[in-house]
């Protein structure tokens, strides 16, 4: 049974893809943002690492979210990696659109104690910093683990086509 991680920039569609794929293949999923960021997107809280470790013990799962500094167990145990490597403009547009859609409303992929935000630092992360840091680390991991099944999507069209063909 599959053990899948879904990676990508904020606004790339990780959570939407995760839910769609999980529903298609009937697998439990976990949104790391909802578990780790609990209070206004401040410092990540890893007090639920026990929960994450127990989730990893399941026969199959999908976990979305990067958190690359704490990703070793997920990376070691997964058999499949989906990387939504969409361009910065698509991600930035999606983050802004999401802000207006969910401001003050519940969204499953985040804690209710974290409101949508559009801070200067966050927008800089989405548009610039992710591509300088996390993107490189993700590709390094992928290149170092050829035994994993790897899917890299460069556009929403590729994601939709993949899901339409059965996932």
FITOR-400824 format. One record per residue (C-alpha): x, y, z. Coordinates in steps of 0.001 Angstrom, whole numbers, plus 524288, in hexadecimal, padded with zeros to 5 digits. Layout:
FITOR-400824
{atom {X,Y,Z}},
...
//
This chain:
FITOR-400824
{atom {80000,80000,80000}},
{atom {804C4,80DBC,7FD2F}},
{atom {80BF5,816A4,8066D}},
{atom {80BF1,823CF,7FFDD}},
{atom {81153,83145,802A6}},
{atom {80CC6,83D5F,7FB68}},
{atom {8161E,848CF,7FA91}},
{atom {8158B,85650,7F4A5}},
{atom {8152E,864D1,7F705}},
{atom {80A28,86B89,7FE49}},
{atom {7FF23,86D2E,7F49F}},
{atom {803B1,8620E,7EBE5}},
{atom {7F7B6,859F0,7EF32}},
{atom {7FDAC,84FD1,7F84F}},
{atom {7F1CC,84EAA,80110}},
{atom {7E7EB,84E5F,7F5F7}},
{atom {7EFE9,84418,7EEDC}},
{atom {7F171,83C20,7FB53}},
{atom {7E2DE,83BB4,7FE04}},
{atom {7DFA3,83852,7EFDA}},
{atom {7E9B9,82D7B,7EF35}},
{atom {7E61F,8281F,7FC9F}},
{atom {7D7CD,8275C,7F8BB}},
{atom {7DB41,82054,7EC18}},
{atom {7E402,81610,7F228}},
{atom {7DD02,8156F,7FF60}},
{atom {7E887,8190C,807FF}},
{atom {7E92D,82109,8148C}},
{atom {7EFF4,82E11,8135B}},
{atom {7F642,83826,81C1D}},
{atom {7F855,846B4,819C0}},
{atom {804B0,84A61,82128}},
{atom {8015E,858E9,82171}},
{atom {7F503,85606,82929}},
{atom {7FC94,84DFC,832F6}},
{atom {80923,855AC,8347E}},
{atom {80511,863E9,83343}},
{atom {7FB46,86641,83E0E}},
{atom {7FBE4,87470,8424F}},
{atom {7FBED,87F18,837FD}},
{atom {8064B,878C0,82F6F}},
{atom {81092,87B9B,839A3}},
{atom {81BA0,8725E,83CDD}},
{atom {81889,8647D,83875}},
{atom {81440,85BE7,843C1}},
{atom {81967,84E21,842E4}},
{atom {81281,8494B,84F12}},
{atom {80A44,84068,84684}},
{atom {815F7,838F2,84134}},
{atom {810F6,82CEE,84862}},
{atom {80466,82DF5,8409E}},
{atom {80BFC,82F46,833F1}},
{atom {81467,82389,83770}},
{atom {80858,81B61,83A76}},
{atom {8022A,81FCB,82DAB}},
{atom {80E4B,81AD9,826A6}},
{atom {80BFA,80D64,82C92}},
{atom {7FF67,80BCC,824E1}},
{atom {7FF8A,80272,81978}},
{atom {7FD60,80D8E,80FD0}},
{atom {7FC6A,81C49,81066}},
{atom {7FE0D,82954,809AB}},
{atom {804A2,834B4,81094}},
{atom {80559,84237,80AB0}},
{atom {80E5F,84CF8,80F0C}},
{atom {81CC9,84FA8,80DF6}},
{atom {822C4,851D6,81B88}},
{atom {82F86,84D13,815D1}},
{atom {83741,84E59,8227A}},
{atom {82E83,843FE,828AC}},
{atom {82BEE,83BA5,81CBC}},
{atom {8357D,8305D,81DF7}},
{atom {82BC2,82635,822FA}},
{atom {821B2,829D6,818A3}},
{atom {82BCF,82967,80DD6}},
{atom {8316A,81C78,81259}},
{atom {82437,815CD,81365}},
{atom {81D72,81B11,8075E}},
{atom {81D7D,8139B,7FAA8}},
{atom {817EC,81E9B,7F25C}},
{atom {81AA2,82D2F,7F1A1}},
{atom {81241,8372B,7EAB5}},
{atom {818C2,8444F,7E8C7}},
{atom {80FF3,84F37,7E424}},
{atom {81AB2,857A0,7DE57}},
{atom {81218,8626A,7D91E}},
{atom {81753,86FA5,7D538}},
{atom {8181A,87AAF,7DEF8}},
{atom {80D81,882DE,7D877}},
{atom {80391,877D0,7D93F}},
{atom {806B6,87587,7E796}},
{atom {8064A,883F7,7EB05}},
{atom {7F942,885BC,7E414}},
{atom {7F3BC,879D1,7EB1D}},
{atom {7F82C,87EBA,7F86E}},
{atom {7F1B4,88BEB,7F619}},
{atom {7E544,8858A,7F102}},
{atom {7E4F5,87C48,7FCB1}},
{atom {7E692,887B7,80601}},
{atom {7DA19,88E21,80131}},
{atom {7D29E,88158,8002D}},
{atom {7D5C2,87C78,80DF5}},
{atom {7D834,888C8,815F8}},
{atom {7D101,88662,822C1}},
{atom {7CC1F,8790A,81E42}},
{atom {7CFDC,86B04,8213D}},
{atom {7D931,863CA,81835}},
{atom {7DC8F,85586,81B0E}},
{atom {7EACF,856F6,8175B}},
{atom {7EDCA,860C2,82226}},
{atom {7EB15,8627F,8308A}},
{atom {7DF4E,86AC5,833F7}},
{atom {7E89F,872DA,83C55}},
{atom {7EFFA,87715,83010}},
{atom {7E8BB,88115,827F2}},
{atom {7EC24,882FB,819AE}},
{atom {7F715,88CCE,81821}},
{atom {7FDB7,894DC,80DB8}},
{atom {8094E,89A4E,81507}},
{atom {814CB,89FC5,80D8D}},
{atom {81D8D,894D3,812C8}},
{atom {813FB,88A39,80EC2}},
{atom {81248,88FA6,80117}},
{atom {82119,890A2,7FFD2}},
{atom {82228,8825F,80412}},
{atom {8183A,87E1A,7F9DD}},
{atom {81E04,88615,7EECA}},
{atom {82C82,88564,7F186}},
{atom {83184,87E04,7FD67}},
{atom {82B0A,870D9,7FAAC}},
{atom {831ED,8705D,7ED77}},
{atom {83F12,873C8,7F371}},
{atom {83E9A,86A32,7FEC5}},
{atom {8340C,85FBD,7FFB5}},
{atom {832DB,85CFA,7F13A}},
{atom {84165,859ED,7F067}},
{atom {840AE,85101,7FC4F}},
{atom {83502,849AF,7F6BE}},
{atom {83C0D,84736,7E9EA}},
{atom {8482F,842FD,7F14B}},
{atom {84038,838F9,7F8D3}},
{atom {8399B,83433,7EC6B}},
{atom {846A0,832CE,7E586}},
{atom {84C4E,82B55,7F107}},
{atom {840F1,821AA,7F192}},
{atom {83EC4,81BE1,7E414}},
{atom {83820,81013,7EA51}},
{atom {82C2B,81872,7ED7D}},
{atom {82124,81A16,7E3D4}},
{atom {821E7,82889,7E03D}},
{atom {817BD,8312B,7D9CC}},
{atom {81B18,83F47,7D6DC}},
{atom {8104A,8481A,7D201}},
{atom {81384,85536,7CBDE}},
{atom {80599,85A1D,7C9D5}},
{atom {7F7D0,858D4,7CEF5}},
{atom {7F44A,852E3,7C1D3}},
{atom {7FDCD,847AF,7C431}},
{atom {7F81B,84573,7D1CC}},
{atom {7EA1E,8454B,7CCC0}},
{atom {7EDA8,83C34,7C199}},
{atom {7F459,832C9,7CAF1}},
{atom {7E8C4,83278,7D442}},
{atom {7DF22,8311B,7C90E}},
{atom {7E69F,8254F,7C3F7}},
{atom {7E4B4,81E86,7D0E2}},
{atom {7EF9D,82340,7D9A4}},
//
